[in-house]
Amino acid sequence: MSEYQYYHFKRLDGVLSAKQKAELRTISSRAEISSSHFTVHYNYSDLKAEPAELMAQYFDVGFYYADWGQVICYLKVPPDTIPLAFMSIEDGDSVICEKGKNYLLFIFSVEENDYYMDDDDAKDYLDHLVELRSELMEGDYRLLYLPWLKSAFDGDETLDELPLINFNFKQLSEAQSAFAELFGIPPEACNALDKLLKSSQAHTAKVTHLSAAEQINSLSDSDKDLLLKSLFEQGQLTANQASALIYNTLTHNDYKYWLSPSSLNAYWQSANEEAARERLLAEEQRREQEWLAAVKRLNAVFSSREVHWENAKKYSEQGHASAYDKAAREMKDLYDAYRVNNALAEFIPRYQIFAKHIERRKTLVQRLEFLNQEIGKYQDSI
């Protein structure tokens, strides 16, 4: 029995050289390889390299999924991009954090998930990883809290503390929301942290969204000299590499406020209750939208009811199962259309004529038994 596995890696900082592409080709003769991408799938074999090693050497984001439900996300950033205090989210299983000489690599995995996935979905998730990496580079570390919050919600009191930074956990970004859904991060966990932040002292979130011109204007002369020197030495310099050179991340000693599992204990109940209310409201809104859509469709049926009566008659005379199914659907739509327009008194006599016409077509009569019961209930109620 075959097992489908899909790998997609992408380089964001710079491009793959001809030598690097040749090295990747020795790993897979079937892969699609470009100056920034490596994509391959397998049915009976597997990748002849460790994905983490490929990430360390060649790529910045990567996505893997298998048809039995396993999903792995790879995300690499320059070493000074993220405070090392966040490396403590590693649990050796669902989250692995690797610190190399020139990079930090985060690997998020889930052994099974309930979502059907295909290659197009995988490409969408890779795009989300690109956005998540960009958010981390700009100082938005909410992604790194999410697996920690899931463990805290599940009752793990042994988690290491994380810096308590006043990010907005009530409204995650699109990419963060996609990650949270894929990895089963409970909304209640984010709600609890949001409540804690609203009632506690925390560090101010410093997320930068400066244009290139604004960033240049903010640089000191010494920073500009450093960037020019690095550019001439290396031959190329991406925005992320430049940021890593000139911006210093906070160290453990720079943080005063910390998030621990126990600090959330007072907020779990209210977060659960709020999430339950939100789910109930969302369900009510969904049902209302479905009802409005159904009424709109049935009003269209009512407006063209003569066509539907003719269709029901035509299908009833064709004498085979699929036509009888269509006739029954037409009649059910007509019944519902007359009902929502308070016109069942007009529908019933005409339906009775139709029922008399098809009484020898026993299989069609059986298909309409449910409708006869509904009409009987209506007549009993008046």
C-alpha positions as CSV (number, residue, x, y, z in Angstrom):
1,M,0.0,0.0,0.0
2,S,1.4,3.4,-1.0
3,E,1.9,6.3,1.4
4,Y,1.9,9.8,0.1
5,Q,4.4,12.3,1.5
6,Y,5.0,15.8,0.3
7,Y,7.9,18.2,1.0
8,H,8.2,21.8,0.0
9,F,11.1,24.1,1.1
10,K,11.5,27.7,0.2
11,R,14.5,30.1,0.4
12,L,13.6,33.7,1.3
13,D,17.0,35.3,2.0
14,G,19.0,35.3,-1.2
15,V,18.8,32.6,-3.9
16,L,20.2,29.1,-4.3
17,S,23.5,29.1,-6.3
18,A,24.1,26.7,-9.2
19,K,26.3,24.7,-6.9
20,Q,23.6,24.4,-4.2
21,K,21.0,23.4,-6.8
22,A,23.4,20.7,-8.0
23,E,23.8,19.5,-4.4
24,L,20.1,19.3,-4.0
25,R,19.7,17.4,-7.2
26,T,21.9,14.6,-5.8
27,I,19.3,14.2,-3.0
28,S,16.4,13.8,-5.4
29,S,16.3,13.3,-9.2
30,R,12.5,13.8,-9.2
31,A,12.3,17.1,-7.2
32,E,11.3,20.4,-8.8
33,I,14.2,22.7,-8.0
34,S,14.4,26.4,-8.7
35,S,16.5,29.3,-7.4
36,S,14.2,29.5,-4.3
37,H,12.2,26.3,-4.1
38,F,12.5,22.5,-3.6
39,T,9.4,20.5,-4.0
40,V,9.0,16.7,-4.1
41,H,6.5,14.0,-3.3
42,Y,6.8,10.3,-2.7
43,N,4.5,7.3,-2.8
44,Y,6.8,4.4,-2.0
45,S,10.0,5.9,-0.8
46,D,11.2,8.9,1.2
47,L,13.5,11.9,1.1
48,K,17.2,10.9,1.1
49,A,18.2,13.7,3.5
50,E,17.2,15.1,6.9
51,P,14.7,18.0,6.4
52,A,16.3,19.8,9.4
53,E,19.7,19.6,7.7
54,L,18.3,20.9,4.4
55,M,16.7,23.8,6.3
56,A,19.9,24.6,8.1
57,Q,21.9,24.7,4.9
58,Y,19.6,25.9,2.2
59,F,16.1,27.2,3.1
60,D,14.1,29.5,5.4
61,V,10.7,27.8,5.5
62,G,9.5,24.3,4.8
63,F,6.3,22.3,5.0
64,Y,5.7,18.5,5.1
65,Y,2.6,16.5,5.2
66,A,1.7,12.8,4.8
67,D,-1.6,11.2,4.0
68,W,-1.8,9.5,7.4
69,G,-2.2,13.0,9.0
70,Q,1.4,14.0,10.0
71,V,2.3,17.6,9.5
72,I,5.6,19.3,10.1
73,C,6.4,23.0,9.7
74,Y,10.0,24.3,9.5
75,L,10.9,28.0,10.1
76,K,14.4,29.5,10.2
77,V,15.5,33.0,11.2
78,P,18.8,34.7,11.7
79,P,20.3,34.0,15.2
80,D,19.7,37.5,16.7
81,T,16.1,37.9,15.5
82,I,14.4,36.3,18.5
83,P,15.1,36.5,22.2
84,L,16.7,33.2,23.3
85,A,14.1,33.1,26.2
86,F,11.6,31.8,23.6
87,M,13.8,28.8,22.8
88,S,12.4,27.3,26.0
89,I,9.2,26.4,24.2
90,E,10.9,23.2,23.0
91,D,9.4,20.1,24.3
92,G,11.4,17.6,22.3
93,D,8.3,16.3,20.6
94,S,5.8,18.8,19.0
95,V,8.3,21.7,19.1
96,I,12.0,21.5,18.5
97,C,14.3,24.6,18.6
98,E,17.7,24.3,17.2
99,K,20.4,27.1,17.5
100,G,23.1,27.0,14.9
101,K,26.0,29.3,14.3
102,N,24.0,31.5,11.8
103,Y,20.4,30.6,12.4
104,L,17.6,29.6,14.8
105,L,15.4,26.8,13.5
106,F,11.9,26.0,14.8
107,I,10.2,22.7,14.0
108,F,6.5,22.4,14.8
109,S,4.9,19.0,14.3
110,V,1.7,17.1,14.8
111,E,1.5,13.4,14.4
112,E,-2.2,13.3,13.3
113,N,-4.7,15.9,12.3
114,D,-8.3,15.6,11.2
115,Y,-8.1,17.8,8.1
116,Y,-8.0,16.5,4.6
117,M,-5.0,18.0,2.9
118,D,-3.7,18.1,-0.7
119,D,-0.7,19.8,-2.3
120,D,-2.6,23.1,-2.9
121,D,-3.3,23.2,0.8
122,A,0.3,22.6,1.5
123,K,1.3,25.5,-0.7
124,D,-1.2,27.8,1.2
125,Y,0.4,26.7,4.5
126,L,3.9,27.4,3.1
127,D,2.7,30.9,2.3
128,H,1.4,31.3,5.9
129,L,4.9,30.2,7.1
130,V,6.4,33.0,5.0
131,E,4.1,35.4,6.7
132,L,4.8,34.0,10.1
133,R,8.6,34.3,9.6
134,S,8.1,37.9,8.5
135,E,6.1,38.6,11.7
136,L,8.8,37.1,13.8
137,M,11.4,39.2,12.1
138,E,9.4,42.3,12.8
139,G,9.1,41.5,16.5
140,D,5.7,39.8,16.6
141,Y,6.4,36.6,18.6
142,R,2.8,35.4,19.1
143,L,3.5,32.3,17.0
144,L,6.0,31.1,19.7
145,Y,3.4,31.4,22.5
146,L,0.8,29.2,20.7
147,P,2.2,25.7,21.4
148,W,3.2,26.8,24.9
149,L,-0.4,27.9,25.5
150,K,-1.8,24.6,24.3
151,S,0.4,22.7,26.8
152,A,-0.6,25.1,29.6
153,F,-4.3,24.6,28.7
154,D,-3.7,20.9,28.8
155,G,-2.5,21.3,32.4
156,D,1.3,21.2,32.1
157,E,2.6,23.1,35.1
158,T,6.2,22.3,34.3
159,L,6.5,24.7,31.4
160,D,9.4,27.2,31.5
161,E,8.3,30.9,31.8
162,L,8.0,33.1,28.8
163,P,8.4,36.9,28.6
164,L,5.1,38.5,29.3
165,I,4.7,40.9,26.3
166,N,1.5,42.8,25.6
167,F,0.6,41.3,22.2
168,N,-3.0,41.1,21.0
169,F,-4.0,37.5,21.5
170,K,-7.7,38.3,21.0
171,Q,-7.1,39.0,17.3
172,L,-4.4,36.8,15.7
173,S,-3.1,37.4,12.3
174,E,-4.4,35.3,9.4
175,A,-1.2,33.2,9.3
176,Q,-1.3,32.8,13.1
177,S,-5.0,31.7,13.0
178,A,-4.2,29.2,10.3
179,F,-1.4,27.8,12.4
180,A,-3.5,27.7,15.5
181,E,-6.3,25.8,13.7
182,L,-3.9,23.3,12.1
183,F,-2.1,22.5,15.4
184,G,-5.2,22.5,17.5
185,I,-4.4,25.5,19.7
186,P,-7.6,26.1,21.8
187,P,-9.1,29.6,21.4
188,E,-9.7,29.4,25.2
189,A,-5.9,29.5,25.8
190,C,-5.5,32.7,23.8
191,N,-8.5,34.2,25.6
192,A,-7.0,33.4,29.0
193,L,-3.7,35.1,28.1
194,D,-5.6,38.1,26.7
195,K,-7.4,38.4,30.0
196,L,-4.2,38.1,31.9
197,L,-2.5,40.8,29.8
198,K,-5.5,43.2,30.4
199,S,-5.1,42.9,34.2
200,S,-1.3,42.6,34.6
201,Q,1.8,44.6,34.0
202,A,3.6,43.4,30.8
203,H,6.3,44.6,28.5
204,T,5.2,46.7,25.6
205,A,5.1,44.9,22.2
206,K,7.5,46.5,19.8
207,V,6.5,45.4,16.3
208,T,8.2,47.4,13.4
209,H,6.5,48.0,10.1
210,L,8.9,50.6,8.6
211,S,9.3,51.2,4.9
212,A,12.8,50.9,3.4
213,A,13.2,54.7,3.4
214,E,12.1,54.9,7.1
215,Q,14.5,52.2,8.1
216,I,17.4,53.9,6.4
217,N,16.6,57.3,8.0
218,S,16.5,55.6,11.4
219,L,20.1,54.2,11.0
220,S,23.1,55.8,12.6
221,D,26.2,56.4,10.5
222,S,28.0,53.5,12.2
223,D,25.1,51.2,11.3
224,K,25.2,52.3,7.7
225,D,29.0,51.7,7.6
226,L,28.5,48.2,9.0
227,L,25.9,47.4,6.4
228,L,28.0,48.7,3.5
229,K,31.0,46.8,4.7
230,S,29.0,43.5,5.0
231,L,27.5,44.1,1.5
232,F,30.9,44.4,-0.1
233,E,32.3,41.5,1.8
234,Q,29.4,39.1,1.1
235,G,28.3,40.3,-2.3
236,Q,24.6,40.4,-1.3
237,L,22.6,41.4,1.8
238,T,18.9,40.8,2.3
239,A,16.7,43.0,4.5
240,N,16.5,40.2,7.1
241,Q,20.3,39.8,7.2
242,A,20.7,43.5,7.5
243,S,18.3,43.7,10.5
244,A,20.1,40.9,12.2
245,L,23.3,42.8,12.0
246,I,22.2,46.1,13.4
247,Y,19.4,45.3,15.9
248,N,20.1,43.7,19.2
249,T,17.4,41.4,20.7
250,L,16.6,41.4,24.4
251,T,18.4,39.0,26.7
252,H,16.8,37.0,29.6
253,N,18.0,39.7,32.0
254,D,16.2,42.4,30.1
255,Y,12.8,41.0,31.0
256,K,11.0,41.9,34.2
257,Y,7.5,40.4,33.6
258,W,7.0,36.7,32.9
259,L,4.3,34.3,31.9
260,S,3.9,31.0,33.8
261,P,1.2,28.3,33.7
262,S,0.1,29.2,37.2
263,S,-0.4,32.8,36.3
264,L,-3.2,31.7,33.9
265,N,-5.1,29.6,36.4
266,A,-7.4,32.4,37.5
267,Y,-8.5,33.0,33.9
268,W,-9.2,29.5,32.5
269,Q,-12.9,29.4,33.7
270,S,-13.9,32.8,32.3
271,A,-12.0,32.1,29.1
272,N,-13.8,28.8,28.7
273,E,-17.2,30.5,29.3
274,E,-16.4,33.2,26.9
275,A,-15.3,30.8,24.2
276,A,-18.5,28.8,24.7
277,R,-20.6,31.9,24.3
278,E,-18.7,32.8,21.1
279,R,-19.2,29.3,19.7
280,L,-22.9,29.5,20.5
281,L,-23.2,33.0,18.8
282,A,-21.2,31.8,15.8
283,E,-23.5,28.7,15.5
284,E,-26.6,30.9,15.7
285,Q,-25.2,33.2,13.0
286,R,-24.4,30.3,10.8
287,R,-27.9,28.9,11.1
288,E,-29.4,32.3,10.4
289,Q,-27.3,32.6,7.3
290,E,-28.3,29.2,6.2
291,W,-31.9,30.0,6.8
292,L,-31.8,33.2,4.8
293,A,-30.1,31.5,1.9
294,A,-32.7,28.7,2.0
295,V,-35.5,31.3,2.0
296,K,-34.0,33.1,-0.9
297,R,-33.8,29.9,-2.9
298,L,-37.3,28.9,-2.0
299,N,-38.7,32.3,-3.0
300,A,-37.0,31.8,-6.3
301,V,-38.7,28.4,-6.6
302,F,-42.1,30.0,-5.7
303,S,-41.6,32.7,-8.3
304,S,-41.1,30.0,-11.0
305,R,-43.4,27.4,-9.4
306,E,-45.1,26.5,-12.7
307,V,-41.7,25.4,-14.1
308,H,-41.1,23.2,-11.1
309,W,-44.6,21.6,-11.3
310,E,-43.8,20.7,-14.9
311,N,-40.5,19.3,-14.0
312,A,-42.0,17.1,-11.3
313,K,-44.6,15.8,-13.8
314,K,-41.9,15.2,-16.4
315,Y,-39.6,13.3,-14.0
316,S,-42.5,11.2,-12.6
317,E,-43.3,9.9,-16.1
318,Q,-39.8,8.8,-16.9
319,G,-40.1,5.6,-14.9
320,H,-36.7,5.1,-13.4
321,A,-35.1,5.6,-10.0
322,S,-32.9,8.7,-10.7
323,A,-35.9,10.5,-12.3
324,Y,-38.1,9.6,-9.3
325,D,-35.4,11.1,-7.0
326,K,-35.6,14.3,-9.0
327,A,-39.4,14.3,-8.9
328,A,-39.3,13.9,-5.2
329,R,-36.8,16.7,-4.8
330,E,-38.9,19.0,-7.0
331,M,-42.0,18.3,-4.9
332,K,-40.2,18.8,-1.6
333,D,-38.9,22.2,-2.9
334,L,-42.4,23.2,-4.0
335,Y,-43.8,22.2,-0.6
336,D,-41.2,24.3,1.2
337,A,-41.6,27.2,-1.2
338,Y,-45.4,27.3,-0.7
339,R,-44.9,26.9,3.1
340,V,-42.5,29.9,3.5
341,N,-44.9,32.0,1.4
342,N,-47.9,30.9,3.6
343,A,-49.6,29.3,0.6
344,L,-50.0,25.6,1.6
345,A,-53.7,25.9,1.1
346,E,-53.0,26.5,-2.6
347,F,-50.3,23.7,-2.7
348,I,-52.3,20.8,-1.2
349,P,-55.1,20.5,-3.8
350,R,-52.6,20.6,-6.6
351,Y,-50.4,18.1,-4.9
352,Q,-53.3,15.7,-4.3
353,I,-54.0,15.7,-8.1
354,F,-50.3,14.9,-8.7
355,A,-50.4,12.1,-6.0
356,K,-53.5,10.6,-7.7
357,H,-51.6,10.7,-11.1
358,I,-48.6,8.7,-9.8
359,E,-50.4,6.3,-7.4
360,R,-49.4,3.3,-9.5
361,R,-45.7,4.3,-9.4
362,K,-45.1,2.6,-6.0
363,T,-41.4,3.5,-5.7
364,L,-42.2,7.2,-6.3
365,V,-45.0,7.0,-3.8
366,Q,-42.6,5.7,-1.3
367,R,-40.2,8.6,-1.9
368,L,-43.1,11.0,-1.2
369,E,-44.2,9.4,2.0
370,F,-42.4,11.9,4.1
371,L,-44.2,14.7,2.3
372,N,-47.5,13.1,2.9
373,Q,-46.8,12.9,6.6
374,E,-45.9,16.7,6.6
375,I,-49.1,17.5,4.8
376,G,-51.1,15.4,7.3
377,K,-49.5,17.2,10.2
378,Y,-50.4,20.6,8.6
379,Q,-54.0,19.6,8.0
380,D,-54.4,18.3,11.6
381,S,-53.2,21.7,12.9
382,I,-55.8,23.8,11.1
